[in-house]
Amino acid sequence: MVPYPIVLEAATALARDTKINRPDLAAEILTSHAAVEDKLKLDEDVANLVSESFQNNTSRKNTPFDHYLYALAKKNNIKYVFSFDSFYKKQGLVLAEELLKK
């Protein structure tokens, strides 16, 4: 499952980053996601969890967006994340690279 904010973040990076410069791929990602018929329903009411998790002394490396994704996983009992960021592992999630090792 891919939460829509992930789609937006990927499309934004593709469209805005001057080194990547691929607004065509951004449009393709947005169109492809819109065409997915069986979107899984997530409980997206995570504002309180994000505000509890992200504090003013939180590492600059871990953005509010990282805390948002963690809160989505926690609220929806998601145990695995397609990421290589140790932040998620520290939160108790299983990273994609660990699944590939098995």
N, C-alpha and C positions, 0 to 999 in steps of 0.2 A: 504494500500500500504506500502511496506517495501523497502526503498531505499537500494541499494546494499551495501553501506558502513556500514549499520546497520548489515546486514548479516555477513559481514567480521569481524566487531567488536565482534559479538556474537561468531562466530567460533574461533576467536583468543583467546577470554577469555576461551572458553571450551578447546582448545588445549594447551594453555600455562600455565594457572593457575595450580599450583601444588596441590592445595587443591581440585580442580574440576577434573582435569586430565581426560578429556573425549574427546580425539581426534576423537573417533568414532562418537560422536554426532556432532562435528565440521564438519566432512565429510558429515554426513547426512543432516545437514542444508545447506551446499553448494550444494549438489546434489539436494535436494528438491527445492531450490530456482531456480536452473538452469532449472528444469523441468516445472516451472510455465509458462504456455503458454500466459496468458493474463496479461503481465506485463504492468502496467500503465506507461505512458511516463511522466517523470518529466522534467521541465526545470531546468537543473543542473548547469546553468551558474550563480553561486552564489558567486564567488570569491570576487567580490567587496563588496557585502553585508556582507560577513564574515569579511573581513578586516575592514569594517566600524564598525561593531558590536563589534569585539574583539579588545580591546585596551590593552596597557601594564599595565594599572591599573585595569583591569578586575579581579574580584574575582578568586582566584585559584580554587575555587569549580567549576566554570563554564569553561569548557575546550573549546578549539577551535572546538572540535567536537560538543559540545552543540550549539555553534554559527552557525556551518554548518547546523545542523538540523533545527534550527530556521530559517535560511536564506532559506532553501528549502521550509519550510512551508510558509513563507512570499511570496516568489517568485511564488509559485504554488497555492496561496489562500487556503491553508489547515488551517482549524480552530481548529482541534482536534489533540491531540498527546497522544500516549500510553506511558505515563510517570507519575511519581509521584514527579517529580522535580519541585520545585516552580519557577525555572528560567523561564520555558516556560510559566507559568501562568503570571509572571511579564511582559512577552513579549506580552500578550494578547491572548495566546492560551488557549483552554479549555483542562484540563487534563482528562485522562480516569476515574479517581476516581470521578470526578464531573458528568460524564455521567452515572456512575453506581448508583449515588444517586437519579437520576431522575426517 
